[in-house]
Amino acid sequence: MTKILLRRSGSMEVTDISGGCGASFSVEIVSEQFEGKRLLERHRLVNAALQEEMKQIHALSIKIAMTPEQWKQQQESAETKSEA
């Protein structure tokens, strides 16, 4: 799963949240391909990229689907809050 998304995204983190069975995952993806797309469209892109893998996955939670600029702004905001 990781290889497919890495080819199509800028940055990604995949976490196995299945408790050992390997059928539930949480993903955080930052990609330029999300530029100009609504959240639902972004999720559809991820699901389309994982079409074959989804046949074996019980659950996929897309926690973050942001553009690089959105990610940068979020990180800067978090740093500002931690400095205050």
Secondary structure, 3 states (H helix, E strand, C coil): CHHHHHHHCCEEEEEECCCCCCCEEEEEEECHHHCCCCHHHHHHHHHHHCCCHHHCCCEEEEEEEECHHHHHHHHHHHHHHHHC
